[in-house]
């Protein structure tokens, strides 16, 4: 049994889910796999209300996708018999994959969001038991023009604001959309983000945004890792400015922000879209503490040669006072840092491709 105060790390891979636990975020115990031979492209840990609920976005090649949840730290798992997400028959489409499971703010304790493939956003008001399709985004007049990224057409980022009803969604491809009314209506918010691969490199929408994260102190400040390009916005996404200067490459998938401090973010650059490996074959985490004006690289504890990528949801931070930083590679190695990304230790190796990781301190 995992004791309160333990840090739990959920690791979703191409062939199952592993759970790692640690009392000090230095020495880790790794579980046996769950959901073996199923893709786990998304995991979530909801610690609101003094309880811990784990989520796994499962993808079975036989049964299709579903969201399972566990209230006993992975000992047992449950899912509705009819599935927690399902398109109505008249939509003429089927759910393909769950890319994001995002608990809402503490002030909305029962709400959990899911971002999915095909591009769609779903809302649960019963702690993730069942989900309802967000019609505002699904019926958006732009939907027929949204495209597919290399991994598929998906809403991979869902960012509820803790301050109000603002909600941001990022999709590949389509860009960033914002709702000011809790998801009833949506507007594209991509001014300043380049879509160099399109005939018009500055379209209203159509950008291939890879990941967006919200600042911990200023909810109007956002950070985005794009398909070439790293950006920040200080006006809720109305406009974006490049902060790529100082990085070895502007391509990548990861964007993380500090859970308590404003202006701090982490990225893990890759060389280019055509060479998705760390620059110079050196795996390094880059950090800014001044909103992207400057960047500092860290590779302490990381291998000197690494040619595997880190995917967008294969990285996370926990919410400890000194937050931990975690990520896993497509080569199946998982790393943890207990000092905000300055030094790393290996948690696991030789796992299948790591697709998603989430970490949290177990409350109960």
C-alpha positions as CSV (number, residue, x, y, z in Angstrom):
1,X,0.0,0.0,0.0
2,X,1.3,3.4,-1.0
3,X,1.4,5.7,2.1
4,X,0.3,9.3,2.2
5,X,3.2,11.6,1.4
6,X,4.5,9.3,-1.2
7,X,5.1,10.6,-4.7
8,X,3.4,8.5,-7.3
9,X,4.5,8.6,-10.9
10,X,2.2,7.2,-13.5
11,X,3.9,6.1,-16.7
12,X,1.8,5.4,-19.8
13,X,3.6,3.5,-22.6
14,X,3.0,1.9,-25.9
15,X,2.3,-1.4,-24.2
16,X,0.8,-0.7,-20.8
17,X,0.9,1.4,-17.6
18,X,3.6,1.3,-14.9
19,X,3.4,3.1,-11.5
20,X,6.5,4.2,-9.7
21,X,6.5,5.4,-6.1
22,X,9.1,7.1,-3.9
23,X,9.2,8.7,-0.4
24,X,12.2,10.9,-1.3
25,X,11.9,11.3,-5.2
26,X,15.4,9.8,-5.3
27,X,14.8,6.0,-4.8
28,X,11.9,4.6,-6.8
29,X,9.9,1.4,-6.7
30,X,8.4,0.3,-10.0
31,X,5.2,-1.8,-10.3
32,X,4.5,-4.6,-12.6
33,X,2.6,-3.4,-15.8
34,X,-1.1,-2.9,-15.9
35,X,-3.2,-3.0,-19.1
36,X,-0.4,-4.9,-20.8
37,X,-0.4,-4.6,-24.6
38,X,-2.6,-1.5,-24.6
39,X,-1.5,2.0,-25.5
40,X,-1.8,4.5,-22.6
41,X,-1.4,7.9,-24.4
42,X,-2.8,9.8,-21.4
43,X,-2.7,9.5,-17.6
44,X,-4.1,11.8,-14.9
45,X,-3.8,12.1,-11.1
46,X,-6.6,14.0,-9.4
47,X,-5.8,14.9,-5.7
48,X,-8.5,17.4,-5.2
49,X,-10.8,17.1,-2.2
50,X,-8.3,15.1,-0.2
51,X,-8.5,11.9,-2.2
52,X,-6.4,10.5,-5.0
53,X,-8.0,9.2,-8.2
54,X,-5.8,7.9,-11.0
55,X,-7.0,8.0,-14.6
56,X,-5.7,6.0,-17.6
57,X,-6.6,6.8,-21.1
58,X,-6.5,3.3,-22.6
59,X,-6.3,2.3,-26.2
60,X,-7.0,-1.3,-26.9
61,X,-6.6,-2.4,-30.5
62,X,-9.4,-4.9,-30.0
63,X,-11.9,-2.9,-27.8
64,X,-11.0,0.7,-28.7
65,X,-10.3,3.6,-26.3
66,X,-11.7,4.3,-22.9
67,X,-10.9,6.1,-19.6
68,X,-10.4,3.9,-16.6
69,X,-10.0,5.2,-13.1
70,X,-8.7,3.8,-9.8
71,X,-9.4,5.0,-6.3
72,X,-6.9,2.7,-4.6
73,X,-3.7,3.8,-6.3
74,X,-3.8,1.3,-9.1
75,X,-4.8,-1.8,-7.1
76,X,-8.1,-2.0,-9.0
77,X,-9.5,-0.1,-11.9
78,X,-13.1,0.7,-13.0
79,X,-14.8,2.0,-16.1
80,X,-18.5,2.3,-17.1
81,X,-19.7,-0.7,-19.0
82,X,-20.9,1.5,-21.9
83,X,-17.6,3.4,-21.9
84,X,-17.0,6.9,-20.4
85,X,-16.7,8.7,-23.8
86,X,-18.7,7.8,-26.9
87,X,-19.9,9.7,-29.9
88,X,-23.6,9.4,-30.8
89,X,-24.3,7.2,-33.8
90,X,-25.6,10.2,-35.8
91,X,-22.1,11.8,-35.7
92,X,-20.8,9.1,-37.9
93,X,-17.4,9.0,-36.2
94,X,-15.7,6.9,-33.5
95,X,-13.4,7.9,-30.8
96,X,-9.8,7.0,-31.7
97,X,-7.6,8.0,-28.8
98,X,-7.6,10.0,-25.6
99,X,-4.7,12.4,-25.6
100,X,-5.3,14.4,-22.5
101,X,-7.0,13.9,-19.1
102,X,-7.1,17.2,-17.1
103,X,-8.7,17.8,-13.7
104,X,-10.2,21.3,-13.5
105,X,-9.4,23.9,-10.8
106,X,-10.0,23.2,-7.1
107,X,-13.1,25.5,-7.2
108,X,-14.7,23.0,-9.7
109,X,-14.0,19.7,-7.8
110,X,-16.1,17.3,-9.9
111,X,-15.0,18.6,-13.3
112,X,-12.5,16.7,-15.4
113,X,-11.7,17.4,-19.1
114,X,-10.5,15.1,-21.8
115,X,-8.9,16.1,-25.2
116,X,-9.3,13.5,-27.9
117,X,-8.8,12.2,-31.4
118,X,-10.6,13.1,-33.6
119,X,-10.2,16.7,-32.5
120,X,-12.8,17.0,-29.7
121,X,-13.0,18.1,-26.1
122,X,-15.1,16.3,-23.5
123,X,-16.3,17.4,-20.0
124,X,-17.1,15.3,-17.0
125,X,-19.0,16.7,-14.0
126,X,-18.9,13.5,-12.0
127,X,-15.2,13.2,-11.2
128,X,-14.4,11.5,-14.5
129,X,-17.0,8.7,-14.4
130,X,-18.8,9.9,-17.6
131,X,-18.0,12.6,-20.2
132,X,-20.1,14.8,-22.5
133,X,-18.9,16.1,-25.8
134,X,-18.3,19.8,-25.9
135,X,-20.6,20.9,-28.7
136,X,-19.2,24.4,-28.9
137,X,-15.9,23.1,-30.2
138,X,-17.3,20.1,-32.1
139,X,-19.8,22.3,-34.0
140,X,-17.2,25.1,-34.7
141,X,-17.3,26.3,-38.3
142,X,-13.5,25.8,-38.6
143,X,-13.6,22.1,-37.7
144,X,-13.7,20.9,-41.3
145,X,-10.5,22.8,-42.0
146,X,-8.5,21.4,-39.0
147,X,-5.9,18.9,-40.0
148,X,-3.9,16.0,-38.6
149,X,-0.4,16.3,-37.2
150,X,2.1,13.5,-37.5
151,X,0.4,11.6,-34.7
152,X,-3.2,12.2,-35.7
153,X,-5.8,14.9,-35.5
154,X,-6.2,15.6,-31.8
155,X,-6.9,18.1,-29.1
156,X,-3.9,17.4,-26.9
157,X,-4.0,20.4,-24.5
158,X,-6.9,21.4,-22.3
159,X,-6.2,24.3,-19.9
160,X,-8.9,25.5,-17.6
161,X,-8.1,28.8,-15.8
162,X,-8.2,28.8,-12.0
163,X,-9.2,32.4,-12.1
164,X,-12.5,32.3,-14.1
165,X,-14.3,30.4,-16.8
166,X,-11.5,30.8,-19.4
167,X,-10.5,27.6,-21.1
168,X,-7.7,27.1,-23.7
169,X,-7.5,24.2,-26.1
170,X,-4.5,23.4,-28.4
171,X,-4.8,21.0,-31.3
172,X,-2.6,19.5,-34.0
173,X,-3.3,20.9,-36.4
174,X,-5.6,23.9,-35.8
175,X,-3.7,25.9,-33.2
176,X,-4.9,27.5,-30.0
177,X,-8.6,28.2,-29.3
178,X,-10.0,30.1,-26.3
179,X,-13.3,30.0,-24.6
180,X,-14.3,32.8,-22.3
181,X,-17.6,31.2,-21.2
182,X,-16.6,27.8,-19.9
183,X,-16.6,26.1,-23.3
184,X,-19.9,27.4,-24.8
185,X,-18.1,29.3,-27.6
186,X,-14.5,29.3,-29.0
187,X,-12.3,31.7,-30.8
188,X,-8.9,31.1,-32.5
189,X,-6.0,32.7,-30.7
190,X,-2.8,32.3,-32.8
191,X,-1.7,35.8,-33.7
192,X,2.1,35.7,-33.8
193,X,2.5,31.9,-34.0
194,X,4.0,30.8,-37.3
195,X,2.6,28.2,-39.7
196,X,5.5,28.4,-42.1
197,X,4.4,25.2,-43.8
198,X,1.2,26.7,-45.1
199,X,0.7,29.0,-48.1
200,X,-0.2,31.8,-45.6
201,X,2.4,31.5,-42.8
202,X,0.3,33.7,-40.5
203,X,-3.2,32.3,-40.7
204,X,-6.0,32.9,-38.2
205,X,-5.9,29.2,-37.4
206,X,-4.2,26.0,-38.7
207,X,-1.0,26.2,-36.7
208,X,0.6,23.0,-35.4
209,X,0.9,23.9,-31.7
210,X,2.5,21.0,-29.8
211,X,1.8,21.9,-26.2
212,X,0.6,24.9,-24.1
213,X,1.1,25.5,-20.4
214,X,-0.2,28.2,-18.1
215,X,1.8,30.4,-15.7
216,X,1.3,29.6,-12.1
217,X,1.1,33.2,-10.9
218,X,-0.4,35.1,-13.8
219,X,-3.2,33.0,-15.4
220,X,-3.2,35.3,-18.4
221,X,0.4,34.3,-19.3
222,X,0.8,31.2,-21.5
223,X,3.8,29.4,-22.9
224,X,3.7,27.4,-26.2
225,X,5.9,24.9,-27.9
226,X,5.1,24.9,-31.6
227,X,6.1,22.9,-34.6
228,X,9.2,25.0,-34.8
229,X,8.8,28.0,-32.5
230,X,8.6,28.6,-28.8
231,X,6.3,31.4,-27.7
232,X,4.8,33.2,-24.8
233,X,1.6,35.3,-24.5
234,X,0.8,37.7,-21.7
235,X,-2.7,38.5,-22.8
236,X,-4.5,35.1,-22.7
237,X,-3.4,34.2,-26.1
238,X,-4.5,37.3,-28.0
239,X,-0.9,37.7,-29.2
240,X,2.2,35.6,-29.0
241,X,5.9,36.5,-29.0
242,X,8.9,34.3,-29.7
243,X,11.1,33.3,-26.8
244,X,13.2,30.8,-28.8
245,X,16.4,32.8,-28.7
246,X,18.9,31.0,-26.5
247,X,17.6,27.5,-27.2
248,X,19.6,25.1,-29.4
249,X,16.5,24.3,-31.4
250,X,12.9,25.7,-31.6
251,X,11.3,22.3,-32.3
252,X,10.0,19.9,-29.6
253,X,6.9,18.8,-27.9
254,X,7.3,19.5,-24.2
255,X,6.2,22.7,-22.4
256,X,6.0,22.7,-18.6
257,X,5.5,25.5,-16.1
258,X,6.4,25.9,-12.4
259,X,3.5,25.1,-10.2
260,X,4.1,28.0,-7.8
261,X,6.5,30.5,-9.4
262,X,5.7,32.9,-12.2
263,X,7.9,33.1,-15.3
264,X,9.5,29.6,-14.9
265,X,9.1,27.1,-17.7
266,X,10.9,24.0,-19.1
267,X,11.3,22.7,-22.6
268,X,13.2,19.7,-24.1
269,X,14.2,20.7,-27.6
270,X,14.6,18.4,-30.6
271,X,16.7,19.1,-33.6
272,X,14.0,19.5,-36.2
273,X,10.8,18.1,-37.5
274,X,12.8,15.9,-40.0
275,X,15.3,14.8,-37.3
276,X,13.4,14.3,-34.1
277,X,16.4,13.7,-31.9
278,X,18.0,15.9,-29.2
279,X,20.4,18.5,-30.7
280,X,23.9,17.0,-31.1
281,X,22.5,13.7,-29.6
282,X,22.6,15.3,-26.1
283,X,19.5,15.1,-24.0
284,X,19.1,18.3,-22.1
285,X,16.3,20.1,-20.3
286,X,16.2,23.8,-20.8
287,X,14.7,26.2,-18.2
288,X,13.8,29.8,-18.0
289,X,13.1,31.8,-14.9
290,X,12.4,35.1,-16.6
291,X,9.6,34.3,-18.9
292,X,11.7,33.2,-21.8
293,X,14.2,36.0,-21.9
294,X,17.1,33.6,-21.1
295,X,17.4,29.8,-20.9
296,X,19.7,27.5,-18.9
297,X,20.5,23.9,-19.9
298,X,20.7,21.0,-17.5
299,X,22.0,17.5,-18.3
300,X,23.2,16.5,-14.9
301,X,22.3,12.8,-14.5
302,X,21.2,12.4,-18.1
303,X,23.1,10.3,-20.7
304,X,25.8,11.8,-22.8
305,X,24.3,10.3,-25.9
306,X,20.6,9.9,-26.5
307,X,18.7,9.7,-29.8
308,X,15.1,9.3,-28.6
309,X,12.5,12.0,-28.5
310,X,10.4,13.1,-25.5
311,X,6.7,13.4,-26.5
312,X,4.4,16.2,-25.4
313,X,2.7,14.4,-22.5
314,X,5.7,12.3,-21.5
315,X,6.8,15.1,-19.2
316,X,5.3,16.7,-16.1
317,X,6.0,18.5,-12.9
318,X,4.6,17.7,-9.4
319,X,3.2,20.3,-7.0
320,X,5.7,19.9,-4.1
321,X,7.2,23.0,-2.5
322,X,10.3,22.2,-4.4
323,X,8.7,20.7,-7.5
324,X,9.9,17.6,-9.2
325,X,10.4,17.4,-12.9
326,X,9.8,14.1,-14.7
327,X,10.0,12.8,-18.3
328,X,10.3,9.6,-20.3
329,X,11.8,8.9,-23.7
330,X,10.6,6.9,-26.7
331,X,13.5,4.6,-25.8
332,X,11.7,3.7,-22.6
333,X,13.8,5.4,-20.0
334,X,12.2,7.6,-17.3
335,X,14.0,10.3,-15.4
336,X,13.0,12.3,-12.2
337,X,14.4,15.4,-10.7
338,X,13.8,16.4,-7.1
339,X,15.4,19.8,-7.5
340,X,13.3,21.6,-10.2
341,X,15.2,20.0,-13.1
342,X,18.8,20.8,-12.1
343,X,19.8,17.2,-11.7
344,X,18.1,13.9,-12.8
345,X,18.0,10.3,-11.7
346,X,16.8,7.3,-13.6
347,X,13.5,5.9,-12.5
348,X,13.1,3.1,-15.0
349,X,14.7,1.8,-18.2
350,X,13.8,-0.6,-21.1
351,X,10.1,0.2,-20.9
352,X,8.1,0.4,-24.1
353,X,7.8,3.9,-25.7
354,X,6.8,6.4,-23.0
355,X,3.7,8.3,-24.1
356,X,2.6,10.0,-20.9
357,X,3.7,10.7,-17.4
358,X,2.0,12.4,-14.4
359,X,3.3,12.8,-10.8
360,X,1.6,13.8,-7.6
361,X,2.0,13.5,-3.9
362,X,-0.5,10.9,-2.6
363,X,-2.8,12.6,-0.1
364,X,-4.9,9.5,0.9
